[in-house]
């Protein structure tokens, strides 16, 4: 337990060592191993981020359609409230406006999430070994 393991070995709590790979004579890890593993990890993360981006962009398209519908409905309710001048029409307008505003806030949050994912994708692309 008191000894430090050398590169290329795994030490267990009972002090036994297990050789997991042959350490090169230079004392460094083989470059292809670390480069390949690093590349695979970054590529996997890029695929994950790319999938999330596709999903979020599809969600954004749906949200924008819903927002357009809700905004049109709120404008129509606003015109009805002006023409009818009844408390019920005004209440309907305010409720429709609240729905449109809530959808607008949701759209903004989806856009922020997309921007964060795009930034993460850029970071991963920069990490990708050449």
C-alpha positions as CSV (number, residue, x, y, z in Angstrom):
1,X,0.0,0.0,0.0
2,X,2.8,2.4,0.7
3,X,4.6,2.1,-2.6
4,X,3.6,4.1,-5.7
5,X,2.6,2.1,-8.7
6,X,4.6,2.4,-11.8
7,X,3.0,3.4,-15.1
8,X,1.2,0.5,-16.7
9,X,0.1,-1.2,-13.4
10,X,-3.0,-1.0,-11.3
11,X,-2.5,-1.3,-7.5
12,X,-5.2,-2.9,-5.4
13,X,-6.0,-2.0,-1.7
14,X,-4.3,-5.2,-0.5
15,X,-1.0,-4.0,-2.1
16,X,-1.1,-6.5,-5.1
17,X,-0.4,-5.1,-8.5
18,X,-1.9,-6.1,-11.8
19,X,-0.2,-5.3,-15.1
20,X,-2.8,-3.7,-17.3
21,X,-0.5,-3.0,-20.2
22,X,3.1,-3.0,-21.0
23,X,4.7,0.3,-20.2
24,X,7.0,1.6,-23.0
25,X,10.6,1.9,-22.2
26,X,10.5,5.6,-22.5
27,X,8.1,5.8,-19.6
28,X,5.3,7.5,-21.6
29,X,2.0,6.1,-22.9
30,X,1.9,5.1,-26.5
31,X,0.6,8.1,-28.5
32,X,-1.8,6.1,-30.7
33,X,-3.6,4.7,-27.6
34,X,-4.2,8.1,-25.9
35,X,-4.9,9.9,-29.2
36,X,-7.4,7.2,-30.3
37,X,-9.2,7.1,-27.0
38,X,-9.3,10.9,-26.8
39,X,-10.6,11.1,-30.3
40,X,-13.3,8.4,-29.7
41,X,-14.4,10.2,-26.5
42,X,-14.7,13.6,-28.3
43,X,-16.4,12.0,-31.3
44,X,-19.0,10.3,-29.0
45,X,-19.6,13.6,-27.2
46,X,-20.0,15.3,-30.5
47,X,-22.6,12.7,-31.7
48,X,-24.5,13.2,-28.4
49,X,-24.4,17.0,-28.7
50,X,-25.4,16.7,-32.4
51,X,-28.4,14.6,-31.5
52,X,-29.5,17.0,-28.9
53,X,-29.1,19.9,-31.3
54,X,-31.3,18.1,-33.9
55,X,-33.9,17.5,-31.2
56,X,-33.9,21.0,-29.9
57,X,-34.1,22.5,-33.5
58,X,-37.1,20.3,-34.2
59,X,-38.7,21.5,-30.9
60,X,-37.9,25.1,-31.9
61,X,-39.8,24.7,-35.2
62,X,-42.8,23.4,-33.3
63,X,-42.6,26.1,-30.7
64,X,-42.4,28.8,-33.4
65,X,-45.6,27.4,-35.1
66,X,-47.4,27.4,-31.8
67,X,-46.2,30.9,-31.0
68,X,-47.4,32.2,-34.3
69,X,-50.9,30.6,-33.7
70,X,-51.1,31.9,-30.1
71,X,-50.0,35.4,-31.1
72,X,-52.5,35.6,-34.0
73,X,-55.2,34.4,-31.6
74,X,-54.2,37.0,-29.0
75,X,-54.4,39.8,-31.6
76,X,-57.8,38.6,-32.7
77,X,-59.0,38.5,-29.1
78,X,-57.6,42.0,-28.6
79,X,-59.7,43.3,-31.5
80,X,-62.8,41.5,-30.2
81,X,-62.2,43.1,-26.8
82,X,-61.9,46.6,-28.3
83,X,-65.0,46.2,-30.4
84,X,-67.3,44.5,-27.8
85,X,-66.0,46.5,-24.8
86,X,-67.2,43.7,-22.4
87,X,-65.3,42.5,-19.4
88,X,-65.6,38.9,-20.7
89,X,-63.9,39.7,-24.0
90,X,-61.2,41.6,-22.2
91,X,-60.6,38.7,-19.9
92,X,-60.3,36.3,-22.9
93,X,-57.8,38.7,-24.5
94,X,-55.6,38.9,-21.4
95,X,-55.7,35.1,-21.1
96,X,-54.7,34.6,-24.7
97,X,-52.0,37.2,-24.4
98,X,-50.6,35.4,-21.3
99,X,-50.5,32.1,-23.3
100,X,-48.6,33.8,-26.2
101,X,-46.2,35.5,-23.7
102,X,-45.5,32.1,-22.0
103,X,-44.8,30.5,-25.4
104,X,-42.5,33.4,-26.3
105,X,-40.5,32.8,-23.0
106,X,-40.4,29.1,-23.8
107,X,-39.1,29.9,-27.3
108,X,-36.4,32.1,-25.8
109,X,-35.3,29.3,-23.4
110,X,-35.1,26.8,-26.4
111,X,-33.0,29.3,-28.3
112,X,-30.7,29.7,-25.3
113,X,-30.4,25.9,-25.0
114,X,-29.5,25.6,-28.7
115,X,-26.9,28.4,-28.4
116,X,-25.3,26.5,-25.4
117,X,-25.3,23.3,-27.3
118,X,-23.7,25.0,-30.3
119,X,-21.0,26.5,-28.1
120,X,-20.4,23.0,-26.6
121,X,-20.1,21.6,-30.0
122,X,-17.5,24.2,-31.0
123,X,-15.5,23.4,-27.8
124,X,-15.6,19.7,-28.7
125,X,-14.5,20.4,-32.3
126,X,-11.5,22.4,-30.9
127,X,-10.6,19.4,-28.6
128,X,-10.7,17.0,-31.5
129,X,-7.2,15.7,-32.1
130,X,-6.0,16.3,-35.7
